[in-house]
Amino acid sequence: MRMWTRWTLACFTLLPLAAQAQLDLTTLDRAMSGPRAQVLVLGTVHLRSMPPDFNPAALDGVLDRLAAFKPDIVTIETESGEECDLAARHAAKYGADYCPSIAAAAAATGLDAPAAIAEVDKTLKAWPTQATPAQRRRLAALFMAAHDQASAYVQWLQLTDAEQRPEGQLNAALVDILRQIGKRNNENYQLAARLAARLGLQRVHAVDNHTGDRIDVPDIKALVRSLEAAWAEGNKELAAVQQRQKPMLTAPDLLPLYRALNTPDSLRMYAEANIVAPMRAKSPERYPQMFVAGWEIRNLRMVANIRETFRERPGARVVSIVRVSHKPWFDAWLGQLQGVDIVDVEKALK
């Protein structure tokens, strides 16, 4: 009887260990039928840091490689129309300047953001194989009223020079905005929109989200000081690499820069610089660790937004263009999703 009791106790002792065994969710799709989604995450610099005389033609080599991948979907790091509308309705929480004003587009179309978003969806569902210039101009105006200037620019780029003019809802004020966009150093326009237009896509998809990383503390300046101190201590390796990469930023061809940014070693440094020092930092309020929590929430919501873009399109080919510091999280978490493969961006950029 005593031996039986010992054996029983031993079994119960092992039960917590058995309960903690983790199921490998990445194996659940091993018998999936049909093609798997292919997701290529391109880590980029924010082009707004480029000098005013930056020539977008320097991105042509990168665009050639991305176009060769033939994506069905292109995603960008900016807020969606739905999120902008949410923020506008909760200005006390998110601030009054969460997204740029759409007043000019709302006046031109007679639609507020929710109505414009609904009209965009309706229009795209009935989109013809060969759209007329008038249809493209109208859709561009709708996109602008829906807080989606990048997609409006996709439509603008698919008009001939002669057709890039005010007409209908796309009035002179909106045309002026689109012409200014063409001069703006921003990867959402100079990379993503140009890529989508080249491929004949009708839009890009905004996937950024800041609703979870607006940290609510009494002294936001103290949080920033604490976080900057942690980064200054932990970013020395990355800072040295970025200093060596500076000449690449002004080169006539940025393909070598993008190759350098997207190497495993570069991604490791960006990930460690963002997280290791803040997690290690000693702060009475634990501000740096709060930043890490917000960073994770933001990336989780962005990954979910990317997944939503091809929810109804199993086997889609997706290019996600995002600041390089996000790429390690995108690769890791998108790679855990069912029926999704992460494309080797180094090979794609060769």
C-alpha positions as CSV (number, residue, x, y, z in Angstrom):
1,M,0.0,0.0,0.0
2,R,2.8,2.4,0.9
3,M,4.5,1.7,-2.6
4,W,1.2,2.5,-4.3
5,T,0.9,5.8,-2.4
6,R,4.4,6.8,-3.3
7,W,3.7,6.1,-7.0
8,T,0.4,8.0,-6.9
9,L,2.1,11.0,-5.3
10,A,4.9,10.9,-7.8
11,C,2.3,11.0,-10.6
12,F,0.5,14.0,-9.1
13,T,3.9,15.7,-8.7
14,L,4.5,15.4,-12.4
15,L,1.1,16.7,-13.4
16,P,2.0,20.4,-13.4
17,L,4.9,19.7,-15.7
18,A,2.6,17.9,-18.1
19,A,0.1,20.7,-18.0
20,Q,2.7,23.2,-18.9
21,A,3.7,21.4,-22.1
22,Q,3.2,23.8,-25.0
23,L,1.4,22.9,-28.2
24,D,3.3,23.9,-31.3
25,L,0.7,25.8,-33.1
26,T,2.9,26.2,-36.2
27,T,2.3,22.6,-37.1
28,L,-1.5,22.7,-37.2
29,D,-1.5,23.7,-40.9
30,R,0.7,20.9,-42.1
31,A,-2.1,19.3,-44.0
32,M,-3.4,22.6,-45.5
33,S,-4.9,22.4,-49.0
34,G,-4.1,25.0,-51.6
35,P,-1.3,27.5,-51.7
36,R,0.1,29.2,-48.6
37,A,0.3,32.9,-48.2
38,Q,3.7,34.4,-48.9
39,V,4.5,37.5,-46.8
40,L,7.6,39.6,-47.6
41,V,8.4,42.2,-44.9
42,L,10.7,45.0,-46.1
43,G,12.4,46.9,-43.4
44,T,12.9,50.6,-44.4
45,V,14.2,53.8,-43.1
46,H,11.7,56.6,-42.7
47,L,12.3,58.6,-45.9
48,R,11.2,61.8,-44.2
49,S,14.7,61.9,-42.8
50,M,16.1,62.3,-46.3
51,P,17.4,65.7,-47.5
52,P,15.0,67.9,-49.4
53,D,16.8,67.2,-52.7
54,F,16.3,63.4,-52.3
55,N,15.5,61.8,-55.7
56,P,12.9,59.0,-55.5
57,A,14.6,57.4,-58.5
58,A,17.1,56.1,-56.0
59,L,14.4,53.6,-55.0
60,D,14.0,52.2,-58.5
61,G,16.2,49.2,-57.8
62,V,14.3,48.3,-54.6
63,L,11.0,48.7,-56.5
64,D,12.2,46.4,-59.3
65,R,12.9,43.6,-56.7
66,L,9.6,44.1,-55.0
67,A,7.7,44.1,-58.3
68,A,9.4,40.9,-59.3
69,F,7.8,39.3,-56.2
70,K,4.4,40.2,-57.7
71,P,2.4,40.9,-54.6
72,D,-1.4,41.0,-54.5
73,I,-1.4,43.2,-51.4
74,V,0.9,46.0,-50.2
75,T,0.7,47.3,-46.6
76,I,2.1,50.5,-45.1
77,E,2.9,51.9,-41.7
78,T,0.2,54.4,-41.2
79,E,-3.2,54.6,-39.5
80,S,-6.3,53.3,-41.2
81,G,-9.4,55.5,-41.8
82,E,-11.3,53.5,-39.2
83,E,-8.6,54.2,-36.6
84,C,-8.4,57.9,-37.5
85,D,-12.2,58.2,-37.1
86,L,-12.1,56.4,-33.8
87,A,-9.4,58.8,-32.6
88,A,-11.4,61.8,-33.7
89,R,-14.4,60.6,-31.7
90,H,-12.2,60.1,-28.6
91,A,-10.1,63.3,-28.8
92,A,-9.9,63.5,-25.0
93,K,-7.9,60.2,-25.1
94,Y,-6.0,60.4,-28.3
95,G,-5.6,64.2,-29.0
96,A,-7.1,66.4,-31.7
97,D,-4.3,65.9,-34.2
98,Y,-4.1,62.1,-34.3
99,C,-4.5,62.0,-38.1
100,P,-4.3,64.8,-40.7
101,S,-7.4,66.8,-41.5
102,I,-9.7,65.5,-44.2
103,A,-11.8,68.7,-44.3
104,A,-11.0,69.5,-47.9
105,A,-11.9,66.0,-49.1
106,A,-15.1,65.9,-47.0
107,A,-16.2,69.2,-48.5
108,A,-15.4,67.9,-52.0
109,T,-17.2,64.6,-51.7
110,G,-19.9,65.6,-49.1
111,L,-19.0,62.5,-47.1
112,D,-17.6,62.1,-43.6
113,A,-15.0,59.4,-42.9
114,P,-17.3,56.5,-42.2
115,A,-19.4,57.2,-45.2
116,A,-16.4,57.6,-47.4
117,I,-14.9,54.3,-46.2
118,A,-18.2,52.6,-47.0
119,E,-18.3,54.1,-50.4
120,V,-14.7,53.1,-51.1
121,D,-15.6,49.5,-50.3
122,K,-18.7,49.6,-52.4
123,T,-16.8,51.1,-55.4
124,L,-13.9,48.6,-55.2
125,K,-16.3,45.6,-55.2
126,A,-17.8,46.8,-58.5
127,W,-14.4,48.0,-59.9
128,P,-14.1,47.3,-63.7
129,T,-11.2,45.6,-65.3
130,Q,-10.4,48.8,-67.3
131,A,-11.2,51.9,-65.2
132,T,-11.8,55.2,-66.8
133,P,-9.9,58.3,-65.8
134,A,-13.2,59.7,-64.3
135,Q,-13.6,56.6,-62.2
136,R,-10.0,56.9,-60.9
137,R,-10.4,60.6,-60.1
138,R,-13.6,59.9,-58.1
139,L,-12.0,57.0,-56.2
140,A,-9.0,59.1,-55.4
141,A,-11.3,61.7,-53.9
142,L,-13.1,59.0,-51.9
143,F,-9.9,57.7,-50.6
144,M,-8.8,61.1,-49.4
145,A,-12.1,61.6,-47.6
146,A,-11.5,58.1,-46.0
147,H,-8.2,59.1,-44.5
148,D,-6.3,57.2,-47.1
149,Q,-4.0,59.6,-49.1
150,A,-1.6,56.8,-50.0
151,S,-4.3,54.9,-51.9
152,A,-5.5,58.1,-53.5
153,Y,-2.0,58.5,-54.8
154,V,-2.1,55.0,-56.2
155,Q,-5.0,56.1,-58.3
156,W,-3.4,59.4,-59.3
157,L,-0.3,57.6,-60.5
158,Q,-2.4,55.4,-62.8
159,L,-3.7,58.5,-64.7
160,T,-1.9,59.9,-67.7
161,D,-0.3,63.3,-67.3
162,A,-3.2,64.8,-69.3
163,E,-5.8,63.2,-67.0
164,Q,-4.0,64.3,-63.8
165,R,-6.3,67.3,-63.5
166,P,-9.2,68.6,-61.4
167,E,-12.6,67.2,-62.4
168,G,-15.7,66.2,-60.5
169,Q,-15.2,65.4,-56.8
170,L,-11.4,65.6,-57.3
171,N,-11.3,69.4,-57.2
172,A,-8.4,71.7,-57.4
173,A,-7.7,71.6,-53.7
174,L,-7.4,67.8,-53.7
175,V,-5.3,67.8,-56.8
176,D,-2.9,70.2,-55.2
177,I,-2.6,67.8,-52.2
178,L,-1.9,64.9,-54.5
179,R,0.8,66.9,-56.3
180,Q,2.4,67.8,-53.0
181,I,2.3,64.1,-52.0
182,G,4.4,63.4,-55.1
183,K,7.1,65.6,-53.7
184,R,7.0,64.2,-50.2
185,N,9.8,62.0,-48.9
186,N,7.7,59.2,-47.5
187,E,8.0,55.5,-48.1
188,N,4.2,55.1,-48.1
189,Y,4.2,57.2,-51.3
190,Q,7.6,56.7,-52.9
191,L,7.8,53.0,-52.3
192,A,4.4,51.5,-51.5
193,A,2.1,53.6,-53.7
194,R,4.5,53.5,-56.6
195,L,4.8,49.7,-56.3
196,A,1.0,49.3,-56.2
197,A,0.5,51.5,-59.2
198,R,3.2,49.7,-61.2
199,L,1.4,46.4,-60.5
200,G,-2.1,47.7,-61.3
201,L,-3.3,47.4,-57.8
202,Q,-6.1,49.8,-56.7
203,R,-4.9,50.6,-53.2
204,V,-2.4,50.1,-50.4
205,H,-3.5,48.9,-46.9
206,A,-2.8,51.0,-43.8
207,V,-1.9,48.7,-40.8
208,D,-0.3,50.9,-38.1
209,N,-2.0,51.3,-34.8
210,H,-1.2,53.6,-31.9
211,T,-4.3,53.0,-29.7
212,G,-2.3,50.7,-27.4
213,D,1.0,52.6,-27.0
214,R,-0.2,56.0,-25.8
215,I,1.1,55.4,-22.3
216,D,-1.0,57.1,-19.6
217,V,1.4,58.5,-16.9
218,P,1.4,61.7,-14.9
219,D,4.7,62.9,-16.3
220,I,5.2,62.0,-19.9
221,K,8.4,64.1,-20.1
222,A,9.9,62.0,-17.3
223,L,9.0,58.9,-19.2
224,V,10.7,60.2,-22.4
225,R,13.9,61.1,-20.4
226,S,14.0,57.7,-18.8
227,L,13.6,55.9,-22.1
228,E,16.1,58.1,-23.9
229,A,18.7,57.4,-21.2
230,A,18.1,53.7,-21.5
231,W,18.5,53.9,-25.3
232,A,21.6,56.0,-25.1
233,E,23.2,53.3,-22.9
234,G,22.1,50.4,-25.0
235,N,22.3,51.6,-28.6
236,K,26.0,52.0,-29.0
237,E,26.5,49.1,-31.4
238,L,23.5,50.1,-33.5
239,A,24.6,53.8,-33.5
240,A,28.0,52.8,-34.9
241,V,26.4,50.8,-37.7
242,Q,24.1,53.6,-38.6
243,Q,27.0,56.0,-38.7
244,R,28.7,53.6,-41.2
245,Q,25.5,53.5,-43.3
246,K,25.2,57.3,-43.6
247,P,26.9,57.5,-47.0
248,M,24.4,54.9,-48.3
249,L,21.5,57.3,-47.5
250,T,22.7,59.8,-50.2
251,A,23.7,57.3,-52.8
252,P,22.0,57.4,-56.2
253,D,20.9,53.8,-55.7
254,L,19.4,52.8,-52.3
255,L,19.3,49.1,-53.0
256,P,22.6,48.5,-51.1
257,L,21.2,50.4,-48.1
258,Y,18.0,48.2,-48.1
259,R,20.1,45.1,-48.4
260,A,22.2,46.2,-45.4
261,L,19.1,47.1,-43.3
262,N,17.5,43.7,-43.8
263,T,20.3,41.4,-42.9
264,P,19.8,39.1,-39.8
265,D,22.6,40.9,-38.0
266,S,21.1,44.3,-38.6
267,L,17.6,43.1,-37.5
268,R,19.2,41.7,-34.3
269,M,20.7,45.0,-33.4
270,Y,17.5,46.9,-34.0
271,A,15.5,44.4,-31.9
272,E,18.1,44.5,-29.0
273,A,18.4,48.3,-29.1
274,N,14.6,48.7,-28.7
275,I,14.2,46.1,-25.9
276,V,17.3,45.0,-24.1
277,A,18.3,48.3,-22.6
278,P,14.7,49.4,-21.6
279,M,14.1,46.1,-19.9
280,R,17.4,46.3,-18.0
281,A,17.0,50.0,-17.1
282,K,16.4,50.8,-13.4
283,S,13.5,53.4,-13.1
284,P,11.4,53.9,-9.9
285,E,8.3,54.2,-12.1
286,R,9.5,51.5,-14.5
287,Y,8.8,53.8,-17.4
288,P,11.1,52.0,-19.9
289,Q,9.3,48.7,-19.3
290,M,6.0,50.5,-19.9
291,F,7.4,51.5,-23.3
292,V,8.2,47.9,-24.1
293,A,4.6,46.9,-23.3
294,G,3.3,49.6,-25.6
295,W,5.7,48.5,-28.3
296,E,4.5,44.9,-28.1
297,I,0.8,46.0,-28.2
298,R,1.5,48.2,-31.3
299,N,3.3,45.4,-33.1
300,L,0.6,42.8,-32.2
301,R,-2.1,45.0,-33.5
302,M,-0.2,45.8,-36.7
303,V,0.4,42.1,-37.4
304,A,-3.3,41.4,-36.8
305,N,-4.1,44.2,-39.3
306,I,-1.8,42.7,-41.9
307,R,-3.5,39.3,-41.4
308,E,-6.9,41.0,-42.0
309,T,-5.8,42.2,-45.4
310,F,-5.6,38.7,-46.7
311,R,-8.2,37.0,-44.5
312,E,-10.4,36.3,-47.5
313,R,-7.5,35.6,-49.8
314,P,-5.7,32.4,-48.7
315,G,-2.5,32.0,-50.6
316,A,-2.1,35.8,-51.2
317,R,1.3,37.4,-51.9
318,V,1.9,40.3,-49.5
319,V,4.5,43.0,-49.3
320,S,4.6,44.8,-45.9
321,I,6.7,48.0,-45.9
322,V,7.6,49.1,-42.4
323,R,10.3,50.8,-40.4
324,V,13.1,48.3,-40.0
325,S,12.8,48.2,-36.2
326,H,9.4,46.5,-36.5
327,K,10.5,43.8,-38.9
328,P,11.8,41.3,-36.3
329,W,8.4,41.3,-34.7
330,F,6.5,41.1,-38.0
331,D,8.6,38.2,-39.2
332,A,8.3,36.3,-35.9
333,W,4.6,36.7,-35.3
334,L,3.4,36.6,-38.9
335,G,5.4,33.4,-39.3
336,Q,3.4,31.8,-36.5
337,L,0.1,32.2,-38.4
338,Q,-1.7,29.3,-40.1
339,G,-1.0,29.0,-43.8
340,V,1.6,31.8,-43.8
341,D,5.2,31.7,-45.0
342,I,7.7,34.5,-44.4
343,V,9.7,35.3,-47.6
344,D,13.5,35.7,-47.3
345,V,13.8,39.4,-48.0
346,E,17.6,39.1,-48.5
347,K,17.0,36.8,-51.4
348,A,14.3,39.0,-52.8
349,L,16.6,42.0,-52.8
350,K,19.5,40.3,-54.7
